[in-house]
Amino acid sequence: MYHPRVENEIITLGIETSCDETAASILKGRFEILSSVVASQNEIHSIYGGVVPELACRKHCEIIRSIAHESLDKADVVLNDLDLVAVTRGPGLVGALLVGLSYAKALAWGMKIPLVGVNHLEGHVMSAFLAQPRIPLPNLSLLVSGGHTELFIMNELGKLEWIGGTRDDAAGEAYDKVAKMLGLGYPGGPEVDRMSRSGSATIKVPAAMMNSSDLDFSFSGPKTAVKHIIEDYKNKGLSLPVEDICASFQASVVRALINKTLFAIEKTNPASISLSGGVAANGALREAFLRLGEELGLPAIIPKLELCQDNAAMIASAGANRYLSNPKDKAWLDFLEMDPKSSWIPNGD
Amino acid sequence: MKNMFLEAIVLTNSVSMTIEFGKFLGSKLVAGYSVFLNGELGAGKTTFAKGLCTGLGVDKNFHVRSPTFSLINEYRGKLPVRHVDLFRIENEEELQNIGFFDQNFKGVLVIEWANKFNLEHTNDTISIFLDDVDLNSREIKLTARSNLIKTLVELSPLDLKVVNN
C-alpha cells in the first residue's frame, strides 16, 4: 500500500528522453536535487566502446536503465525509497519519448507508485526554481534553446501561460546555422558567441521582429541576412570579417530577445524574470538579461549551465510540483494509457 | 520513366509571395503526397512550408516552425501534416531511428533537406528546389509527374511555367 511522505520529503525519480539526451535524476521535495545524471557521448562510448549515432532513439533504449540506476546510486537511494516517477511526455520525437515513458510506466506500475507526465518546456521553466526556490511570482520566463524560443508567464507555481515564441527558427538553431555558414562547424552556437567577443557589431543585420506589436520572434531573417552578407564579401573578393559578422548577428538576436522580454514585462507586470534553456549559456544574453533585471529592479534568475541544458532534475521538479498540488488525486495512479505528445506547448494546462 | 515527370518554375519577389505560392500548392494536395524541399540554408524552405501548411488547412495562428532541432513536427490541418527536417540526420540508420519510415502515416509529408538522402521519388512526390536570387526573391522549381505539373500550371495564381528541356 502506498503511503506518501510529508511534502518536502517525497522522493521523485525524473526521466528525460525527449531529444538527444538520456537523463535521470533523484529529487527530494520540490527543489532539492539529490542527483542528476545526463548521458554524455563520452559516457556512452565508455559503456559501449563504440560509436553511437547521436540521434538514435535506440540509444535511449540501450542506456535508460543504467542511467536511472546511476541516478539512484549517486543519490544513495534505492527503488523502494521512491514515492513518485516524473517523465517527459512531450514535446519531442515520439520514438524517443516512448522509451522514457515506457520505462517510467513499467517502473511506477511495478513499484505501485504514482506517475506524472511532464511537459519538457515546463521543466525548463522550473529549472529557475531549482536554482532559487523562492522566486517571487508572477515570474516571466524566457526559454531559449536549440529547439525553442518562448515567453511564458507563471502566475502560480508550475502553471504556465504561453505569451509568445518564435515563428520560424529557434534562436539556438539560428546560431548553429550561422556558425555553419561561417565555417565554424555544426552545431557551433557557442563558437559564434566566443568569436563575437573579439568583433564589433558594425554590420547591419535586421533585428528579429522588432517592430511588430506582439511577443513573437523570427530568427530566420537575421540568419538569411548573414548568408547574404557572406555572399557579398565573397563576390567582392574580400576576406570575411568573421568576428564582426558574429558580433553583429549576436547583437541582433540579443536585442530582439531583450526587447521582447521588456515588452512582455510591460504587458504582464511580473515580480521576477528568469532565463532558461541551452542558449542561456550565451555570454552576451546572460549579461543583457541580468542588466535588464537590474535596471527594472526585478530579480533576474539564470540557473547554472547544467540546469539550463536538458536534464531530468527539472522534469522531476515539475512533476513533483504537479503531484503535490493534489496528491490525493487517483489520476496519478492511472497512467498506463498515457501516450507521448510530440507537439505540445504548455498554455494554462 | 523520366519523361513522365515535368519541371516547372516560378519567381517570387517577397516572403509573402513565396508563402502565397506554398499555400496554393498546399491547397491542391491530398493524403499520401510527399513534398521534398531543397535549397541552401536561408533559401526559404521553412517559409515555403508555412505556406504549404496554411494551404493544407493548418490553423493560421498555429506556428509552423523549423523542425531542424525537433526533427519531426506534426500539425493538424484538413489532413495530418508531418513536417520533417533532415539537416541534422547523418546517415540511413539515424533516418530509421527517428521513425521516418513509419508506414502507418496517412497524411502529407513535408521534408526539408530531402536530397541529403536518396529518397524514392514516386508518383505522389513533388520535389521543390528553392534558390535565393537575392534577399527577397526566390526561384522555385517544381518537379512532379507531368499531369500534376500541368494542373498546377493551369491553376497557379502566379506565373508558373513549364521548363522545356
Contacts between the chains, C-beta under 8 A, distances in Angstrom:
chain1	res1	chain2	res2	distance
A	19	B	69	7.6
A	19	B	70	7.6
A	53	B	90	6.8
A	53	B	91	6.9
A	53	B	93	5.7
A	53	B	94	5.0
A	53	B	97	6.8
A	54	B	90	7.6
A	54	B	94	7.9
A	55	B	71	7.3
A	55	B	88	6.6
A	55	B	89	6.7
A	55	B	90	7.5
A	55	B	94	4.8
A	55	B	97	6.6
A	55	B	98	6.5
A	56	B	93	7.2
A	56	B	94	6.2
A	56	B	97	4.5
A	57	B	97	4.9
A	57	B	98	6.6
A	57	B	99	7.3
A	58	B	97	5.6
A	91	B	70	7.0
A	92	B	70	7.1
A	93	B	70	7.2
A	93	B	71	5.7
A	93	B	72	6.2
A	93	B	98	5.9
A	93	B	99	7.0
A	94	B	72	7.7
A	94	B	99	6.2
A	95	B	97	7.0
A	95	B	98	6.4
A	95	B	99	4.4
A	145	B	69	7.8
A	146	B	69	4.5
A	147	B	69	3.5
A	147	B	70	5.1
A	165	B	63	6.5
A	166	B	63	7.3
A	166	B	65	6.2
A	167	B	63	5.5
A	167	B	65	7.1
A	168	B	46	5.4
A	168	B	47	7.2
A	168	B	50	7.6
A	168	B	65	5.9
A	168	B	66	5.6
A	169	B	46	7.1
A	169	B	65	7.4
A	169	B	66	4.6
A	169	B	68	7.2
A	170	B	65	7.5
A	170	B	66	7.2
A	170	B	69	6.2
A	172	B	69	7.3
A	173	B	66	6.1
A	173	B	68	5.1
A	173	B	69	5.4
A	177	B	41	5.4
A	177	B	42	7.8
A	177	B	68	7.6
A	180	B	41	6.8
A	181	B	41	5.9
A	181	B	42	7.8
A	216	B	63	7.8
A	220	B	42	7.6
A	220	B	46	6.4
A	220	B	47	6.9
A	220	B	66	7.3
A	223	B	41	7.3
A	223	B	42	5.8
A	224	B	42	3.8
A	224	B	44	7.9
A	224	B	132	7.5
A	224	B	135	7.1
A	225	B	135	7.2
A	226	B	42	7.9
A	227	B	40	7.6
A	227	B	41	6.2
A	227	B	42	4.1
A	227	B	132	7.7
A	228	B	42	7.8
A	228	B	132	7.8
A	228	B	134	7.4
A	228	B	135	5.3
A	342	B	72	7.0
A	342	B	73	7.7
A	342	B	74	5.3
A	343	B	73	6.0
A	343	B	74	5.4
A	343	B	75	7.2
